[in-house]
Amino acid sequence: MKDFKYYAPTEVVFGKESEEQVAELVKKHGGHRVLVHYGGQSAKRSGLLDKICRLLDEGGVAHVELGGVVPNPRLSLARKGIELCKEQQIDFILAIGGGSVIDSAKCIGYGMCYDGDVWDFYLGKADAKACLPIASVLTIPAAGSEMSESSVITNEDGDVKLGYSNDVSRPKFAIMNPERTFTLPPYQTAAGVTDMMMHTMERYFTHDGDMDITTAIAEATMRTMKDCVFAVLKNPTDYRNRAQIMWGGSLMHNGLTGCGISDDWATHQLEHELSGMFDVTHGAGLAAIWPSWARYVYKEDISRFVRFAVNVMDVPNDFTDPEGTALRGIEAMERFYHAIGMPVNIHELIGREITDDEIKEMVRKCSRDYQVTAGCFKVLEAEDMEKIYQMAK
């Protein structure tokens, strides 16, 4: 068991019509001039954007809007947001949407408190000392960015997708109304659940196996998400199960399921290069990579994969064949991915065979020109990354 600090300062306002409190919450957390940051047309079509702006007006909170965030959010828009915030003397950023919008808001927040190029943080050239206050009205449960310290941004110059984590960017509050997720397309719902489960799986597969309560919480959240996704795919307006998923996405990436253990994140690092190169949905990319990663590393600790198979995937435990049980757990996860419409390899993800040259380029980027490794369950050198990509073809 590792010593740890647990820090989750975000105020959560959860439930029906919770967005009605937005102006009160912004003022409570020091906001006077707000950037309302959002994605495409869905925020407008649903009426949520207009409602939030009306509530801010009625509450006496000045605001300007910046839309256009796309999945795998772009550095160019964040830079535009930084300039807009400086021009308008913005002191608070409100993200309306999912992880991409919140990550973009965090990037803007970092840039507002830094004299250099905000990309320096993602390159590891600088460390943020401050961030403009961030908050969210969550509409897509998946990334967990509404309570986390993480932000992932894509630089179009070279299609480089990098993450940066710093507690100064943790959102001040998160408004979560499960009714706002009723219109999510099935694919986006499934990809979101895949992403949130992977946030816990990246922590679950560890050699620090003696933090029993953390492991039990992780298993419970994964089982719950696995059950709830089928219910909402069948009935998109199932409030009860939408609520479990929305809250689960936050709990699975606010640090709770990693207390006292080492985390891995190799699958995320490998996937970032996929979505950076092919602009695919992040959750789907994770599903395409994880089975190959699992088969490549499971012998590092077969007992951990056995526990996952039995306690999460409901695989009978064959005590005479632990390796077989572990492999059947991986196979069960693949069946789950297919059952909810997710891919289990790169060909299914992008619709064609990936080339060896494309794999080599992803390896180069993932290893930062062969200078860094990935993961800790099994530390992956560049040659390991290439083998996993090849297995996932």
N, C-alpha and C positions, 0 to 999 in steps of 0.2 A: 504494500500500500504506500502510495506517495503522499507526502504532505501537500496540502493544496490551499488556495484561496478561492472562495466562491463569491463572485460579484455580479449581481443582476439588478441594477438600479432602476430599470425601466418601469414606469407606472403603467399597468394594464387596465384598460376599461373595456370590459367584455360584455357583449349581449346585444339584444335587439335595440335598434335606434341609438346605439352608443355614440354614433357620430354627432348626435345633437349636442354633445358636450365639448365639441372641438374648440370653440372660441374661448370658453372658460379654461380649458387645459392649456392652450397656447399662452394665455395671459398668466396663468399660474406658474408656468415655467419660463417666464421672462420675455416672451415674444411680443413685439410691437409692430414690426414690419416683416411680413412673411413671404417667402418664396413658396408658392404652391407648385410642386413638382409632380409630374404625372407622365403616363406613357402615351398610348395611341388614342384611338377613338372610343374605346370601351368606357372610359371614365366619363366621357361626354354623353355617349348613348344611354348609359344607365341612369343619368341624371345626378350621379354622385358628385361630380366636379361642381356643377351648378349649385347643388345643395351646400357643399362645404364653403364655397365662396359666399353664398348668401348668409350662412351662419357666421362667417368671419365678419362680413359687413355689419350684420345686426349686432355683433359683439364689439364693434368698434376696433377691429383689427385690420390695419392696412395690409394689402397683399398685391403681389404680381404673380403671373403664371408663367411657367415654362414646361411645355409638353415635349413629346417626341422621344422619350426613352424607349429603347427597344430591348428585347432579350439579349443577354450578353452586352450590357450597357457600354456605350462608347465614350471614350475619353474626350472626343471632340465636343460632345454636348456638355459634358461636365465643365470643360474649359469655358464654354459659352455661358454656362450657369454662373461660374465664378465672376466673370466680367459683369454679368447682369446684376448680380448681388452687390458688387462694389458700386456700380452706377446708382442702384436704387437704395443703397444703405440698408440692406437686408440684415436682420439680426436673428432670424429663425427660419428653418426650412421644414416644410410639411410635405412629406411624400404621400401621394395617393396611389396605391398600387401594390405590387409585390416586391420581391427581392431586388429585381433589377432597378426599380425606381428608388428604393431605399438605398441601395449601394451607390447609385449615382448621386443621391443627396449627400451621402457621407463623403464622397469624393469632393463635391462642391464645398462642403463644410470644412474639410481639411484645407482646401485651396484658399479659402477666405482667411485663414489664420496663418498663412505661410507666404513668404516673399518670393520663393522660388517656384519651380514647376511642380505641380501636384503629383506628377508621374514619378518624381523622385522617391516618394513613399513606397510605391509599388515596386520600384526597382531595388529597394533596400538602401538607397543612397542617403536617406534622411528618416528621422523619426518624428512623428507629429507631437507637438507639445499642447496643441489645443484644436478644437473643432467647433464650428458654429453649432448651436443647439439643433438637434434633429428630432423629428417625431414622425409618426406614420398613421395613416388610416389604411389598414391592411385589407386588400381585396383578393390576394392570391396567396394562400398558405403553402409554403414550400421551403423558401430559403432560410427562414428563421432570422433574417436580418433585422426584423423589428425589435429583437431583444439582444442581438449579438454585437460583438465588437468588430465583425468582419465586413469587408467590402471587396468585391471582385469587379475589375474594370478591364475592358478590351481596348487596346490601342490599335486603331485601324492601320497605323504605320507598321506593317509587318504581321498583322493579325496576332498580336501578342496579348494573351489574357493572363492577368496577374492579380493576386489577392494581397490585401494588407489588413492587418488586425491591430486595433489599438482601442483601449477602453475609453478614450476621450470621445469616441464616436458613438458610444452606446446611446440609443434613442432615449429622449426624456419621457416620452409616453407612446403607447401603441393603442389605437382604437381598433377593436375587433368585433365586427358584427357578422356572424356566420351567414346571415341572409344575403350579404353582399357577394357570397361565393356561389350562390345557386345557379348562376348563368355560366359558370366556368365550363368550357368544353371538356368532354371526357378525357381527351388526350392530355390536356393541361392539368386536370385533376390527378390523373395517374402519375404524370411526371412529377408533380408536386409531392405526392406521397412518397415516390421513389427517392426524391431528393432529401426529404426530411428523415426518412428511415436511414439513408446513407449517412446523414450527419451523426446519428447514433452508432451506426455500424463502424464508422471510422474510429470511434472511441472504444467500441465494444471489443474489437479484435486487438487485444493487448496482452502483454506478458505479466501485467500487474493484476492478477486474477483474484486477489484476496480482499477487494473492496466489495463485499457481498451486496450491500444495499444499493450501491451504484449499478451493479450488474443487474439486480432484480428490477430496478426502475427502468433500465434500458430495455430489458426483455418485455416488461409490461407495456411500455410505449410502442415498441415494434409490433407486438401482437395486436394491440388495439388498432394501430394504423392499418395493419393487414386486413383486419376484419371490417373496419369502417369503409375502406375504399370501395369494396364490392357493394355495400349498401347505397352509397351515393352515386355510383355509376349506374345502378338500377333505378334510383329515385333521386334526381339531382336536388330536389327541394326538401330532402330529409334533414331537418334542422338539427336533430340530436347528433347524427353522425357527422354532419358538416362541422358542428361545434367541436366534436372530439378531434377532428383533423386540424381545425384551425388552432386550437390550443396545443395539440401535439406538436405542430410545426415549431412553435415557440419553445416548448420545453426541450425539444430534441436538439436545439442549437443555442441555448442560453448558458451552456456549461454544466447543467445539472447532471447529464448522463456521462460526464467525463471527470467527475470529482474523484480524486485519489488514484487516478490511473493515467498512463501515458496514452496519447492518441496517435493516430497513424497518418491519415489524409493522403495516402499514396493514390487511392482511386480518384480523389478529387484532382490531384495534380495531373494525373494522366488524362483525365477527362477535359480539363481546361484546354489542353492542346487540341483535342477533338473539336470542341465548340469554338475555339479560336480559329481553327482552320476551316471548318465546315459550317459554322454558325448554326449548330443544331441545338435543340432544347437540352438544357443542362441535365435535368433528371433522366431523360432518355439516354444521354451519353453515359451517365453513371451506370445505368442498367446494362449498357453494351460492354462496359469495361469490367465491372465487378466480378462476374463469373470467372473470367480468365485470370484476374488478379488472385482470386480465392484459390483456384487450382494451382497457381504458381507458388503460393506461400503457405498453404494449409499445414504442411508437415513441420513448420516452425513451432506449432503448438496444436496438435490434432485434438487435444481435449477441449480447447476453446471452440473449435469448429463443431465438435460433437455436442457441446452444450447449446450452441446456436441451433443446430439441427433439431435437437430434442425440444428445447424450451421455446423456440421461436417458430420453427417451421413444422412442428408436430411430427417429426420423423421418429419412428420407434427406435429405441436404443438397443442395438445389437452389441451386447457387452463382449461378445467373442470377436467382434470385428469393428473396432473404433474407427479405423480408417474408412471402412465402407460406410459407416454411419455419417462421418464427416462429409464424404463425397455425395451421399444421398441428400444431405442438407443443402449443398450447393445446387444440386439438380432441382430440389424443391423450390429454391429461390428462383431459378430460371423458369419453372412452370408458373410461379406466381407472376413474374414479370410478363410472360406471354398472356396470362389470363387477364391482366389489366391493360394489355395493348402496348407493352414496352418491348424494345428489342433486347436481344441477349448477345449481340455481336455487332461489329462495325458495319458489316454488309447490310444487315437489317436496318441499321440506323441511317445510313446515307444512301442506300439503294443501289450500291455498286461495290465492286471490289476495291479496297484501298490499295494504293501502289506501295512498293517498297521504298521509293523515294519519299513519298508522303510520310511514311512511318519514320524514316530517318530524320526528316525535318521536325516531326513532333518530338522525337527523342532529343534532338539538339536543343529545342526550346525548353522542354521539360527539365533537362539537366543544366540549363543555363550555359550552353556551350561546354557541356561535359564537366562543369565545375561543382555541381551540387547533386545530392542524392534525394530520394523520396522515401517517405515512410519510416516506421520504426518497428512494426511487427516483423517485417523483414526489410532491412535497409536495401533499397533498390539503386544499384548503379545504372549507368546508361545502358549497358548490355542487358540488364534485367528488364528495364523499361521496353527495350526493343522486343525482347522475347514475349512479354505480355501483350504488346500491340499485335505481334504476329499471331499469337494464340487467339486474339479477339477478332481477327480478320473476318 
